[in-house]
Amino acid sequence: MLAKAVSGKIVIIYVVEKGKVPSKFVDIHGDSIPDHYYLDEYHRTVDALEEEIHKEGIEHEGVCGVGDPRELILRTAKKRGVDYIVMGFHEYRGLSRLKAIGEATRGVMEKATVPVLAVP
């Protein structure tokens, strides 16, 4: 891992788009509990990755946010003083490759003040 090779720290940023909260995350009064839902989404998506990073002995922290991924990623990167941003994108073949880099990745690449690496 790059972070281990350069004795770096990994900041994992997972963004949940604000939207309707599923019924299992509604309390007995019918009020939605979005924080529980968003945190559950974060853990279901990121926990396995965090475990792998932990096993490698790499310092890391997780950030769960709600809203626009571009804004949160850029704000967190600036606040934490990161050296690089690494983002995933969909791997497509043929002409579909033109849409492989989605809006969030493209938006971060266009506005980031540090290098951005997009990986499939």
Helices and strands as residue ranges (DSSP letters): H 2-5, E 10-16, G 23-25, H 34-55, E 60-66, H 69-80, E 85-88, G 94-99, H 103-111, E 116-119
